Amino acid sequence: MVVPTAMPALPTVSFDVAHHEIFNLSTGLKVLRRKLSANFKLTMNKDPITLERLREADIAVFGGPRDRFTNAEFDAIKQYINEEDGSVLLMMGEGGEPQFDKKNVNYLLEEYGISVNSDSVVRTVYY
């Protein structure tokens, strides 16, 4: 008799919407959602960022946050990356921090040798 084995749990990708992101599973990322949904469990986080929340995901995605992060949220993200070996994808729109008045995103990124510039790689409007 063959005993069925349990299917392994799908990796979880959590999209933050607590910071009024430009891109989330409902807006701007619908094609990505369709492609990911076959191999990943997709969730949306509507609550403030905590380490416990981040631990529920294999990767946390911030799709162009428009609200500032608190110091406690930054501490949780840093701990998730440094101590929990968590993965974070942070996206910004054209114009970077000055355009979105998110001057504190670089506060987190600069610790890892990264910063958001005010230029763009792909322009959506040409002059």
C-alpha positions in Angstrom: 0.0 0.0 0.0 1.3 3.4 -1.0 0.9 6.1 1.6 0.5 9.5 0.0 3.0 12.1 1.2 2.1 15.6 2.0 2.9 18.2 -0.6 5.6 20.6 0.5 4.3 24.0 1.4 4.8 26.6 -1.3 7.2 29.5 -0.6 5.3 32.6 0.5 5.7 36.0 -1.1 4.2 38.8 1.0 3.4 42.1 -0.7 3.2 45.0 1.6 0.2 47.3 1.2 0.4 49.0 4.6 2.5 51.9 3.2 0.1 52.6 0.2 2.5 51.0 -2.3 2.1 52.1 -5.9 2.4 48.5 -7.1 0.6 45.6 -5.3 -1.2 42.4 -6.3 -4.3 44.3 -7.3 -2.7 47.2 -9.2 0.3 47.2 -11.4 1.4 43.6 -10.7 -1.5 41.6 -12.0 0.6 39.8 -14.7 3.3 39.0 -12.0 0.6 37.7 -9.7 -0.6 35.3 -12.4 2.9 34.0 -13.1 3.8 33.6 -9.4 0.6 32.1 -8.2 1.4 28.7 -9.7 4.6 28.2 -7.6 4.2 30.6 -4.7 1.7 31.4 -2.0 0.9 35.1 -2.3 -0.2 37.3 0.6 -0.8 41.0 1.2 0.3 42.6 4.5 -2.0 45.4 5.6 -0.5 45.8 9.1 2.6 47.6 10.3 5.8 45.7 9.6 6.9 43.5 12.5 9.5 40.7 12.7 6.7 38.2 13.3 4.9 39.4 10.1 8.1 39.1 8.1 8.8 35.6 9.4 5.6 34.4 7.7 7.1 35.2 4.3 10.0 33.8 2.3 10.3 37.1 0.6 8.8 40.5 1.5 8.0 42.9 -1.4 7.6 46.6 -1.1 6.3 47.9 -4.4 6.9 51.6 -4.2 5.9 52.7 -0.7 4.3 56.1 -0.4 4.2 56.3 3.4 7.2 56.5 5.6 8.5 53.6 7.6 8.8 53.9 11.3 12.1 53.2 13.2 10.5 50.0 14.6 9.6 48.8 11.1 13.2 49.5 9.9 14.5 47.5 12.9 12.2 44.6 12.1 13.3 44.6 8.4 17.0 44.8 9.4 16.6 41.9 11.8 14.7 39.9 9.2 17.5 40.4 6.7 20.5 40.1 9.0 19.4 37.5 11.6 16.7 35.6 9.9 18.3 35.4 6.4 15.1 36.9 5.0 14.8 38.3 1.5 13.4 41.8 0.7 12.5 43.3 -2.7 12.1 47.1 -2.5 10.9 48.9 -5.6 10.6 52.6 -6.2 9.2 54.6 -9.1 10.8 57.1 -11.4 12.2 60.1 -9.4 13.2 58.1 -6.4 12.9 59.5 -2.9 12.5 63.1 -3.8 9.5 62.4 -6.1 7.7 60.3 -3.5 8.9 62.2 -0.4 10.2 58.9 1.0 13.5 60.3 2.4 13.8 57.5 4.9 14.0 54.5 2.4 17.7 55.2 1.8 18.2 55.1 5.6 17.6 51.3 5.3 19.3 50.7 2.0 22.5 52.6 2.6 23.5 50.1 5.3 23.7 47.6 2.5 25.6 49.8 0.1 22.5 50.7 -2.0 20.6 53.9 -2.5 17.6 55.1 -4.5 18.7 57.8 -7.0 16.4 60.5 -8.4 17.1 59.3 -12.0 15.6 56.2 -13.7 16.7 53.2 -15.7 13.6 53.1 -17.9 11.7 56.3 -18.5 8.0 56.1 -19.0 7.9 59.6 -20.6 10.3 60.8 -23.2 11.0 64.5 -24.0 
